[in-house]
């Protein structure tokens, strides 16, 4: 996410190093670079022009003190202006109404609207303990109704059976009635999408909106559309009283232009959620300060720590801590558990995206840090016998390595690489357990970071 924009900005800021003051003369070239970087990222021209002028006004004449270099001072200013551009605070869903609260999902076909509906239901159920009912008002695409039915089952929430009703307005009304009968907290209505904006679609969704009076009307837009995403958001905002935006497919966009343009072109409508992948849990609340930090290559440690808190098995962390405190060795069973926990967190790519300094890693290291390498490591460990996983020393035998190599479809060199990573991890675990901080570390960033190819463990 934002790779090309982050790389371009990082190079630009490095060019400011060594200057004692941010003057008009030395800022011209720098701001031109920032402007070009934003335009390449497909941020709308109006947004870029205003943004650059704000940075210029804030930066000119700023004396660089002992605590900050010129580059750091500029990064600080750009960071502040990025946060202002995207909205200074996180905008949460407003569900403060007599239950059930109705959330209406709007957007074009192919924007990820139906999957975002299910992802939002999962988020409300698991993080906010809400009872949720999903309904599909897309009478034109039976496949969309079945897709939402399947997703509702997957995330374990209620689904409204329309029993063949052909009027989307009646479906929405009946779903609301069913929600009241079932004492649900939230009813989420997925509406029909179109391949482009048209009057028929807009009129239909206006009628649904009038019928069920949603407390939240969320516009779902494909972040990979760039400037077109912002234009589409503006068109929907003019037709509907939008309360917020969901930007999807951000994990597949190296530019990030949509997320920097949407708020301004919709007259200040907040981005409330961002879709960060295809997995059903890959929907995150939108935090402008955290996204600004990612864009500037400073990572997003807060989101990473929150994810660790939610997904790392604390009982497993305590079990391992107790095991090692008794002088027992860290083995391949333990290593496998840690890799599976990392996979549960969305994999290496998801974690790496949130870590500071990743933009400065060599391209080769970034390329190796992917989920394919994680799956390969698991395949190698799974090809070991239970005895070998418990007693790693047995794997010094060439015949055993060859068998593991054949079983996992990998080379002897790749098996040796995993053995080396394991040995280094084993040493680190032993060292930390002596200091009594293993349980704490296992719940923190460092333990997981050291499993990432390219982060230092495999050199």
VOKOLFI-594482 format. One record per residue (C-alpha): residue in three letters; x, y, z. Coordinates in nm, 4 decimals, decimal comma, always signed. Layout:
# residues N
REC     r          x          y          z
REC   ALA          X          Y          Z
...
# end
This chain:
# residues 459
REC     r          x          y          z
REC   UNK    +0,0000    +0,0000    +0,0000
REC   UNK    +0,1309    +0,3445    -0,1056
REC   UNK    +0,4674    +0,1877    -0,2027
REC   UNK    +0,5382    +0,4156    -0,4990
REC   UNK    +0,4246    +0,7293    -0,3143
REC   UNK    +0,6236    +0,6381    -0,0035
REC   UNK    +0,9410    +0,5651    -0,2020
REC   UNK    +0,9130    +0,8906    -0,3975
REC   UNK    +0,8532    +1,1034    -0,0865
REC   UNK    +1,1350    +0,9311    +0,1032
REC   UNK    +1,3809    +1,0184    -0,1743
REC   UNK    +1,2554    +1,3770    -0,1788
REC   UNK    +1,3020    +1,4238    +0,1965
REC   UNK    +1,6520    +1,2784    +0,1836
REC   UNK    +1,7454    +1,5572    -0,0586
REC   UNK    +1,6730    +1,8151    +0,2137
REC   UNK    +1,9319    +1,6656    +0,4487
REC   UNK    +2,2167    +1,9031    +0,5359
REC   UNK    +2,0269    +2,2284    +0,4962
REC   UNK    +2,0115    +2,4555    +0,7982
REC   UNK    +1,6815    +2,6224    +0,7129
REC   UNK    +1,3751    +2,5606    +0,4980
REC   UNK    +1,4009    +2,8650    +0,2677
REC   UNK    +1,1908    +2,9710    -0,0327
REC   UNK    +1,4757    +2,8816    -0,2657
REC   UNK    +1,5507    +2,5312    -0,1421
REC   UNK    +1,1771    +2,4546    -0,0919
REC   UNK    +1,0807    +2,5156    -0,4558
REC   UNK    +1,2506    +2,2038    -0,5853
REC   UNK    +1,1397    +1,9946    -0,2875
REC   UNK    +0,7743    +2,0972    -0,3170
REC   UNK    +0,7847    +2,0343    -0,6913
REC   UNK    +0,8977    +1,6790    -0,6137
REC   UNK    +0,6213    +1,6351    -0,3543
REC   UNK    +0,3674    +1,7737    -0,6052
REC   UNK    +0,4832    +1,5322    -0,8777
REC   UNK    +0,4752    +1,2409    -0,6329
REC   UNK    +0,1132    +1,3180    -0,5386
REC   UNK    +0,0041    +1,3596    -0,9007
REC   UNK    +0,1716    +1,0278    -0,9887
REC   UNK    -0,0252    +0,8752    -0,7022
REC   UNK    -0,3405    +0,9927    -0,8871
REC   UNK    -0,4406    +1,2561    -0,6312
REC   UNK    -0,6683    +1,5155    -0,7936
REC   UNK    -0,4980    +1,8340    -0,9142
REC   UNK    -0,7158    +2,0658    -0,7019
REC   UNK    -0,6299    +1,8709    -0,3880
REC   UNK    -0,2573    +1,8691    -0,4716
REC   UNK    -0,2472    +2,2435    -0,5445
REC   UNK    -0,4113    +2,3341    -0,2123
REC   UNK    -0,2001    +2,0819    -0,0210
REC   UNK    +0,1329    +2,2075    -0,1621
REC   UNK    +0,0428    +2,5682    -0,0840
REC   UNK    -0,0394    +2,4761    +0,2766
REC   UNK    +0,2971    +2,3002    +0,3164
REC   UNK    +0,4822    +2,5948    +0,1626
REC   UNK    +0,3188    +2,8443    +0,3994
REC   UNK    +0,3856    +2,6245    +0,7024
REC   UNK    +0,7467    +2,5431    +0,6074
REC   UNK    +0,8899    +2,8767    +0,4960
REC   UNK    +1,1182    +3,0361    +0,7506
REC   UNK    +1,0972    +2,7417    +0,9933
REC   UNK    +1,4218    +2,7375    +1,1858
REC   UNK    +1,5571    +2,3908    +1,2354
REC   UNK    +1,6434    +2,3356    +1,5992
REC   UNK    +1,8929    +2,0949    +1,7490
REC   UNK    +1,6312    +1,8237    +1,7896
REC   UNK    +1,5205    +1,8189    +1,4226
REC   UNK    +1,7049    +1,8112    +1,0918
REC   UNK    +1,5556    +2,0052    +0,7956
REC   UNK    +1,4270    +1,6775    +0,6497
REC   UNK    +1,2642    +1,5839    +0,9816
REC   UNK    +1,1074    +1,9287    +1,0121
REC   UNK    +0,9604    +1,8951    +0,6622
REC   UNK    +0,8339    +1,5423    +0,7299
REC   UNK    +0,6647    +1,6733    +1,0456
REC   UNK    +0,4877    +1,9476    +0,8472
REC   UNK    +0,3845    +1,7108    +0,5660
REC   UNK    +0,2583    +1,4602    +0,8231
REC   UNK    +0,0417    +1,7258    +0,9907
REC   UNK    -0,1011    +1,8433    +0,6576
REC   UNK    -0,1735    +1,4855    +0,5437
REC   UNK    -0,3722    +1,4289    +0,8624
REC   UNK    -0,5650    +1,7515    +0,8042
REC   UNK    -0,6340    +1,6466    +0,4445
REC   UNK    -0,7785    +1,3078    +0,5425
REC   UNK    -0,9566    +1,4247    +0,8585
REC   UNK    -0,7932    +1,4928    +1,1903
REC   UNK    -0,9784    +1,2286    +1,3903
REC   UNK    -1,1116    +0,8807    +1,3285
REC   UNK    -1,4832    +0,8870    +1,2432
REC   UNK    -1,6664    +0,5994    +1,4102
REC   UNK    -2,0010    +0,4551    +1,3082
REC   UNK    -2,2944    +0,6302    +1,4714
REC   UNK    -2,5265    +0,3604    +1,6038
REC   UNK    -2,6854    +0,5777    +1,8743
REC   UNK    -3,0502    +0,5177    +1,7889
REC   UNK    -3,3384    +0,2933    +1,8915
REC   UNK    -3,2315    -0,0572    +1,7792
REC   UNK    -3,2041    -0,1792    +1,5214
REC   UNK    -2,9736    +0,0834    +1,3712
REC   UNK    -2,9850    +0,0655    +0,9904
REC   UNK    -2,6660    +0,0921    +0,7842
REC   UNK    -2,7172    +0,1350    +0,4091
REC   UNK    -2,4348    +0,0306    +0,1752
REC   UNK    -2,4114    +0,2077    -0,1633
REC   UNK    -2,1635    +0,1896    -0,4507
REC   UNK    -2,0867    +0,0763    -0,8021
REC   UNK    -2,0781    -0,2873    -0,9124
REC   UNK    -1,7361    -0,4410    -0,8525
REC   UNK    -1,6416    -0,1979    -0,5758
REC   UNK    -1,6377    -0,4711    -0,3112
REC   UNK    -1,9667    -0,3590    -0,1605
REC   UNK    -2,1111    -0,7028    -0,0814
REC   UNK    -1,7917    -0,8361    +0,0775
REC   UNK    -1,7524    -0,5073    +0,2699
REC   UNK    -2,1062    -0,5564    +0,4035
REC   UNK    -2,0068    -0,8941    +0,5483
REC   UNK    -1,6718    -0,7621    +0,6732
REC   UNK    -1,8501    -0,4795    +0,8559
REC   UNK    -2,0903    -0,7304    +1,0125
REC   UNK    -1,7955    -0,9367    +1,1384
REC   UNK    -1,6255    -0,6275    +1,2803
REC   UNK    -1,9430    -0,5124    +1,4615
REC   UNK    -2,0066    -0,8615    +1,5965
REC   UNK    -1,6558    -0,9348    +1,7204
REC   UNK    -1,5237    -0,5961    +1,8301
REC   UNK    -1,8455    -0,4255    +1,9387
REC   UNK    -2,0501    -0,7314    +2,0433
REC   UNK    -2,3447    -0,6344    +1,8228
REC   UNK    -2,6147    -0,8697    +1,6992
REC   UNK    -2,6282    -0,8114    +1,3225
REC   UNK    -2,8704    -0,8966    +1,0427
REC   UNK    -2,7699    -0,8704    +0,6755
REC   UNK    -3,0085    -0,8104    +0,3872
REC   UNK    -2,9524    -0,7902    +0,0110
REC   UNK    -3,1698    -0,5495    -0,1896
REC   UNK    -2,9930    -0,6414    -0,5143
REC   UNK    -3,2882    -0,8038    -0,6938
REC   UNK    -3,1094    -0,7847    -1,0303
REC   UNK    -2,8270    -1,0207    -0,9420
REC   UNK    -2,9390    -1,3427    -0,7665
REC   UNK    -2,5706    -1,4353    -0,7379
REC   UNK    -2,5120    -1,1266    -0,5200
REC   UNK    -2,7914    -1,2361    -0,2841
REC   UNK    -2,6448    -1,5866    -0,2579
REC   UNK    -2,2977    -1,4428    -0,2054
REC   UNK    -2,4181    -1,2364    +0,0908
REC   UNK    -2,6121    -1,5343    +0,2296
REC   UNK    -2,2931    -1,7434    +0,2192
REC   UNK    -2,0840    -1,4667    +0,3761
REC   UNK    -2,3417    -1,4144    +0,6532
REC   UNK    -2,3091    -1,7833    +0,7396
REC   UNK    -1,9292    -1,7567    +0,7322
REC   UNK    -1,9203    -1,4644    +0,9785
REC   UNK    -2,2065    -1,6169    +1,1831
REC   UNK    -2,4650    -1,3378    +1,1623
REC   UNK    -2,8343    -1,3433    +1,0666
REC   UNK    -2,9442    -1,3156    +0,7033
REC   UNK    -3,2841    -1,1932    +0,5861
REC   UNK    -3,4554    -1,4350    +0,3477
REC   UNK    -3,6479    -1,2207    +0,0982
REC   UNK    -3,8701    -1,5175    -0,0080
REC   UNK    -3,8668    -1,4038    -0,3691
REC   UNK    -3,9671    -1,0393    -0,3119
REC   UNK    -3,8777    -0,8384    -0,6238
REC   UNK    -3,9083    -0,4829    -0,4897
REC   UNK    -3,5810    -0,3691    -0,3220
REC   UNK    -3,7681    -0,1119    -0,1100
REC   UNK    -3,9991    -0,3796    +0,0344
REC   UNK    -3,6978    -0,6066    +0,0977
REC   UNK    -3,5310    -0,3318    +0,3018
REC   UNK    -3,8519    -0,2636    +0,4961
REC   UNK    -3,9156    -0,6323    +0,5669
REC   UNK    -3,5539    -0,6780    +0,6754
REC   UNK    -3,5966    -0,3936    +0,9247
REC   UNK    -3,9156    -0,5544    +1,0591
REC   UNK    -3,7359    -0,8878    +1,0918
REC   UNK    -3,4528    -0,7130    +1,2725
REC   UNK    -3,6983    -0,5760    +1,5280
REC   UNK    -3,8512    -0,9215    +1,5811
REC   UNK    -3,5064    -1,0770    +1,6288
REC   UNK    -3,3939    -0,7961    +1,8645
REC   UNK    -3,0852    -0,7266    +1,6572
REC   UNK    -2,8665    -0,4216    +1,7165
REC   UNK    -2,7781    -0,3467    +1,3542
REC   UNK    -2,9389    -0,4184    +1,0160
REC   UNK    -2,7014    -0,3740    +0,7210
REC   UNK    -2,8692    -0,3404    +0,3797
REC   UNK    -2,6587    -0,4147    +0,0711
REC   UNK    -2,8018    -0,2317    -0,2312
REC   UNK    -2,7702    -0,3027    -0,6032
REC   UNK    -2,4625    -0,1754    -0,7819
REC   UNK    -2,4265    -0,0703    -1,1438
REC   UNK    -2,1325    -0,0604    -1,3802
REC   UNK    -2,1713    +0,3173    -1,3934
REC   UNK    -2,3786    +0,5923    -1,2313
REC   UNK    -2,7320    +0,6163    -1,3729
REC   UNK    -3,0574    +0,7855    -1,2762
REC   UNK    -3,2504    +0,4591    -1,2259
REC   UNK    -3,0018    +0,3344    -0,9686
REC   UNK    -2,9922    +0,6660    -0,7871
REC   UNK    -3,3716    +0,6906    -0,7705
REC   UNK    -3,3989    +0,3350    -0,6384
REC   UNK    -3,1465    +0,3885    -0,3608
REC   UNK    -3,3125    +0,7193    -0,2678
REC   UNK    -3,6438    +0,5315    -0,2239
REC   UNK    -3,4745    +0,2687    -0,0058
REC   UNK    -3,3130    +0,5437    +0,1999
REC   UNK    -3,6483    +0,7182    +0,2500
REC   UNK    -3,8187    +0,3895    +0,3467
REC   UNK    -3,5765    +0,2684    +0,6170
REC   UNK    -3,4152    +0,5984    +0,7242
REC   UNK    -3,0643    +0,4622    +0,7884
REC   UNK    -2,8546    +0,6252    +1,0590
REC   UNK    -2,5463    +0,5497    +0,8455
REC   UNK    -2,5262    +0,5624    +0,4652
REC   UNK    -2,1848    +0,4380    +0,3581
REC   UNK    -2,0461    +0,4751    +0,0076
REC   UNK    -1,8170    +0,1851    -0,0886
REC   UNK    -1,5540    +0,2714    -0,3491
REC   UNK    -1,2659    +0,0826    -0,5101
REC   UNK    -0,9470    +0,2622    -0,4017
REC   UNK    -0,7686    +0,1443    -0,7162
REC   UNK    -0,9871    +0,3776    -0,9249
REC   UNK    -0,7729    +0,6762    -0,8188
REC   UNK    -0,9244    +1,0101    -0,9214
REC   UNK    -1,2295    +0,8324    -1,0641
REC   UNK    -1,3009    +0,7015    -0,7133
REC   UNK    -1,3174    +1,0568    -0,5813
REC   UNK    -1,5428    +1,1687    -0,8702
REC   UNK    -1,7800    +0,8762    -0,8134
REC   UNK    -1,7916    +0,9531    -0,4402
REC   UNK    -1,8864    +1,3110    -0,5217
REC   UNK    -2,1720    +1,1957    -0,7501
REC   UNK    -2,3141    +0,9682    -0,4792
REC   UNK    -2,2765    +1,2415    -0,2186
REC   UNK    -2,4860    +1,4747    -0,4326
REC   UNK    -2,7606    +1,2100    -0,4624
REC   UNK    -2,7602    +1,0694    -0,1085
REC   UNK    -2,6995    +1,2084    +0,2395
REC   UNK    -2,3791    +1,0072    +0,2829
REC   UNK    -2,2411    +0,9785    +0,6348
REC   UNK    -1,9123    +0,8163    +0,5398
REC   UNK    -1,6996    +0,6279    +0,2887
REC   UNK    -1,5469    +0,2786    +0,2790
REC   UNK    -1,2389    +0,2566    +0,0547
REC   UNK    -1,1677    -0,0990    -0,0602
REC   UNK    -0,8714    -0,2798    -0,2225
REC   UNK    -0,6121    -0,0461    -0,0719
REC   UNK    -0,3718    -0,3372    -0,0381
REC   UNK    -0,3589    -0,3611    -0,4175
REC   UNK    -0,2941    +0,0093    -0,4777
REC   UNK    +0,0673    +0,1290    -0,4728
REC   UNK    -0,0465    +0,4870    -0,5354
REC   UNK    -0,3086    +0,5846    -0,2744
REC   UNK    -0,4580    +0,8803    -0,4612
REC   UNK    -0,8203    +0,8011    -0,3798
REC   UNK    -0,7744    +0,8098    -0,0058
REC   UNK    -0,6128    +1,1542    -0,0247
REC   UNK    -0,8822    +1,3051    -0,2488
REC   UNK    -1,2167    +1,1668    -0,1298
REC   UNK    -1,2731    +1,3788    +0,1784
REC   UNK    -1,2170    +1,7075    -0,0022
REC   UNK    -1,4280    +1,6285    -0,3111
REC   UNK    -1,7217    +1,5077    -0,0973
REC   UNK    -1,7263    +1,8234    +0,1094
REC   UNK    -1,5696    +1,6667    +0,4154
REC   UNK    -1,7421    +1,3260    +0,4275
REC   UNK    -1,5174    +1,1073    +0,6428
REC   UNK    -1,3559    +0,7819    +0,5383
REC   UNK    -1,4753    +0,5416    +0,8081
REC   UNK    -1,3238    +0,2094    +0,6994
REC   UNK    -1,0575    +0,0792    +0,4614
REC   UNK    -1,0447    -0,2651    +0,3022
REC   UNK    -0,6946    -0,4109    +0,3247
REC   UNK    -0,7335    -0,7470    +0,1529
REC   UNK    -0,9690    -1,0220    +0,0412
REC   UNK    -0,9905    -1,1999    +0,3766
REC   UNK    -1,3157    -1,1521    +0,5628
REC   UNK    -1,1395    -0,9823    +0,8563
REC   UNK    -0,9533    -0,7396    +0,6276
REC   UNK    -1,1563    -0,4288    +0,7115
REC   UNK    -1,0003    -0,1686    +0,9405
REC   UNK    -1,1311    +0,1519    +1,0973
REC   UNK    -0,9740    +0,4491    +0,9219
REC   UNK    -0,7247    +0,6459    +1,1313
REC   UNK    -0,5896    +0,9482    +0,9365
REC   UNK    -0,2798    +0,9812    +1,1564
REC   UNK    -0,1882    +0,6148    +1,1096
REC   UNK    -0,2374    +0,6260    +0,7321
REC   UNK    -0,0257    +0,9450    +0,7135
REC   UNK    +0,2456    +0,7604    +0,9069
REC   UNK    +0,2362    +0,4709    +0,6571
REC   UNK    +0,2523    +0,7071    +0,3585
REC   UNK    +0,5649    +0,8688    +0,5042
REC   UNK    +0,7301    +0,5309    +0,5609
REC   UNK    +0,7005    +0,5466    +0,9409
REC   UNK    +0,4772    +0,2408    +0,9700
REC   UNK    +0,1740    +0,1964    +1,1903
REC   UNK    +0,2826    +0,0389    +1,5149
REC   UNK    -0,0430    +0,1237    +1,6960
REC   UNK    -0,2523    -0,0792    +1,4503
REC   UNK    -0,0003    -0,3626    +1,4618
REC   UNK    -0,0058    -0,3771    +1,8424
REC   UNK    -0,3885    -0,3698    +1,8438
REC   UNK    -0,3914    -0,6562    +1,5959
REC   UNK    -0,1483    -0,8532    +1,8097
REC   UNK    -0,3669    -0,7949    +2,1150
REC   UNK    -0,6723    -0,9268    +1,9294
REC   UNK    -0,5193    -1,2199    +1,7458
REC   UNK    -0,2169    -1,3503    +1,9337
REC   UNK    -0,3104    -1,6481    +2,1485
REC   UNK    -0,2193    -1,5272    +2,4980
REC   UNK    -0,2615    -1,8756    +2,6451
REC   UNK    -0,0088    -2,0070    +2,3953
REC   UNK    +0,2300    -1,7237    +2,4831
REC   UNK    +0,2014    -1,8094    +2,8520
REC   UNK    +0,2441    -2,1827    +2,7814
REC   UNK    +0,5643    -2,1199    +2,5873
REC   UNK    +0,6952    -1,8835    +2,8547
REC   UNK    +0,6392    -2,1458    +3,1262
REC   UNK    +0,7974    -2,4170    +2,9131
REC   UNK    +1,1158    -2,2201    +2,8510
REC   UNK    +1,1353    -2,0950    +3,2092
REC   UNK    +1,1650    -2,4605    +3,3141
REC   UNK    +1,4746    -2,4935    +3,0969
REC   UNK    +1,3057    -2,6788    +2,8105
REC   UNK    +1,4165    -2,6043    +2,4547
REC   UNK    +1,2179    -2,4052    +2,1979
REC   UNK    +1,1369    -2,6652    +1,9284
REC   UNK    +0,9835    -2,6826    +1,5828
REC   UNK    +0,6354    -2,7374    +1,7276
REC   UNK    +0,6702    -2,3991    +1,9000
REC   UNK    +0,8128    -2,2416    +1,5851
REC   UNK    +0,5214    -2,3768    +1,3807
REC   UNK    +0,2722    -2,2293    +1,6286
REC   UNK    +0,4328    -1,8862    +1,5972
REC   UNK    +0,4191    -1,9027    +1,2160
REC   UNK    +0,0507    -2,0009    +1,2266
REC   UNK    -0,0231    -1,7083    +1,4559
REC   UNK    +0,1487    -1,4766    +1,2097
REC   UNK    -0,0654    -1,6219    +0,9315
REC   UNK    -0,3745    -1,5630    +1,1444
REC   UNK    -0,2779    -1,1957    +1,1596
REC   UNK    -0,3015    -1,1612    +0,7826
REC   UNK    +0,0437    -1,2871    +0,6927
REC   UNK    +0,3808    -1,1229    +0,6452
REC   UNK    +0,2672    -0,8627    +0,3911
REC   UNK    -0,0005    -0,7288    +0,6268
REC   UNK    +0,2436    -0,6984    +0,9171
REC   UNK    +0,5282    -0,5623    +0,7078
REC   UNK    +0,3057    -0,2825    +0,5769
REC   UNK    +0,2637    -0,1550    +0,9328
REC   UNK    +0,6308    -0,1662    +1,0335
REC   UNK    +0,8425    +0,1507    +1,0311
REC   UNK    +1,1395    +0,1742    +0,7988
REC   UNK    +1,0169    -0,0907    +0,5560
REC   UNK    +1,0414    +0,1534    +0,2627
REC   UNK    +1,4181    +0,1706    +0,3260
REC   UNK    +1,4629    -0,2086    +0,2989
REC   UNK    +1,6379    -0,3349    -0,0143
REC   UNK    +1,3987    -0,4435    -0,2891
REC   UNK    +1,5306    -0,7998    -0,2572
REC   UNK    +1,4376    -0,8150    +0,1109
REC   UNK    +1,0879    -0,6810    +0,0388
REC   UNK    +1,0410    -0,9366    -0,2373
REC   UNK    +1,1363    -1,2233    -0,0046
REC   UNK    +0,9052    -1,1005    +0,2704
REC   UNK    +0,5860    -1,2473    +0,1360
REC   UNK    +0,3261    -1,5020    +0,2373
REC   UNK    +0,4638    -1,7580    -0,0079
REC   UNK    +0,7796    -1,7831    +0,2048
REC   UNK    +0,5638    -1,8254    +0,5170
REC   UNK    +0,3701    -2,1113    +0,3536
REC   UNK    +0,6977    -2,2687    +0,2427
REC   UNK    +0,8364    -2,2608    +0,5968
REC   UNK    +0,5173    -2,4256    +0,7263
REC   UNK    +0,5333    -2,6901    +0,4515
REC   UNK    +0,8907    -2,7763    +0,5532
REC   UNK    +0,8023    -2,8049    +0,9231
REC   UNK    +0,4873    -3,0081    +0,8436
REC   UNK    +0,7035    -3,2539    +0,6462
REC   UNK    +0,9045    -3,3348    +0,9586
REC   UNK    +0,8040    -3,6230    +1,1824
REC   UNK    +0,6681    -3,5413    +1,5260
REC   UNK    +0,9908    -3,6735    +1,6739
REC   UNK    +1,1998    -3,4437    +1,4533
REC   UNK    +0,9900    -3,1420    +1,5480
REC   UNK    +1,0414    -3,2238    +1,9145
REC   UNK    +1,4135    -3,3019    +1,8710
REC   UNK    +1,5516    -3,0634    +1,6007
REC   UNK    +1,9042    -3,2053    +1,6425
REC   UNK    +1,7917    -3,5116    +1,4436
REC   UNK    +1,7652    -3,2919    +1,1339
REC   UNK    +2,1428    -3,2645    +1,1128
REC   UNK    +2,1280    -3,5979    +0,9306
REC   UNK    +2,1384    -3,5556    +0,5527
REC   UNK    +1,8897    -3,8384    +0,4898
REC   UNK    +1,6276    -3,6682    +0,7072
REC   UNK    +1,6825    -3,3340    +0,5323
REC   UNK    +1,6359    -3,5034    +0,1934
REC   UNK    +1,3106    -3,6637    +0,3068
REC   UNK    +1,1780    -3,3292    +0,4398
REC   UNK    +1,2849    -3,1615    +0,1163
REC   UNK    +1,0968    -3,4149    -0,0971
REC   UNK    +0,7926    -3,4064    +0,1301
REC   UNK    +0,7625    -3,0292    +0,1158
REC   UNK    +0,8514    -2,9871    -0,2513
REC   UNK    +1,1519    -2,7688    -0,1636
REC   UNK    +1,5275    -2,7853    -0,2082
REC   UNK    +1,7893    -2,8939    +0,0463
REC   UNK    +1,9105    -2,5306    +0,0507
REC   UNK    +1,5613    -2,4095    +0,1474
REC   UNK    +1,5414    -2,6673    +0,4254
REC   UNK    +1,8836    -2,5535    +0,5519
REC   UNK    +1,7637    -2,1933    +0,5462
REC   UNK    +1,4650    -2,2772    +0,7684
REC   UNK    +1,6932    -2,4724    +1,0037
REC   UNK    +1,9185    -2,1671    +1,0299
REC   UNK    +1,6225    -1,9368    +1,1006
REC   UNK    +1,4994    -2,1790    +1,3634
REC   UNK    +1,8422    -2,1943    +1,5337
REC   UNK    +1,8596    -1,8155    +1,5544
REC   UNK    +1,5039    -1,7970    +1,6873
REC   UNK    +1,5865    -2,0663    +1,9426
REC   UNK    +1,8885    -1,8686    +2,0673
REC   UNK    +1,6832    -1,5508    +2,0942
REC   UNK    +1,4072    -1,7276    +2,2886
REC   UNK    +1,6599    -1,8759    +2,5305
REC   UNK    +1,8201    -1,5376    +2,5891
REC   UNK    +1,4900    -1,3581    +2,6494
REC   UNK    +1,3447    -1,6317    +2,8710
REC   UNK    +1,6389    -1,5913    +3,1110
REC   UNK    +1,5381    -1,2281    +3,1561
REC   UNK    +1,1809    -1,3285    +3,2349
REC   UNK    +1,0249    -1,1228    +2,9572
REC   UNK    +0,9203    -1,3909    +2,7103
REC   UNK    +0,5417    -1,3807    +2,7660
REC   UNK    +0,5439    -1,0051    +2,7237
REC   UNK    +0,7604    -1,0269    +2,4120
REC   UNK    +0,5411    -1,2918    +2,2526
REC   UNK    +0,2500    -1,0486    +2,2711
REC   UNK    +0,4557    -0,7666    +2,1289
REC   UNK    +0,5935    -0,6688    +1,7918
REC   UNK    +0,9516    -0,7876    +1,8238
REC   UNK    +0,8800    -1,1586    +1,8507
REC   UNK    +0,6756    -1,1617    +1,5328
REC   UNK    +0,9028    -0,9213    +1,3454
REC   UNK    +1,1982    -1,1550    +1,3864
REC   UNK    +1,0136    -1,4246    +1,1924
REC   UNK    +0,9888    -1,2061    +0,8825
REC   UNK    +1,2238    -1,2975    +0,5961
REC   UNK    +1,4454    -1,0012    +0,5234
REC   UNK    +1,4161    -0,8500    +0,8708
REC   UNK    +1,7507    -0,9836    +0,9892
REC   UNK    +1,6739    -1,3346    +1,1102
REC   UNK    +1,7677    -1,5051    +0,7843
REC   UNK    +2,1004    -1,3291    +0,7173
# end
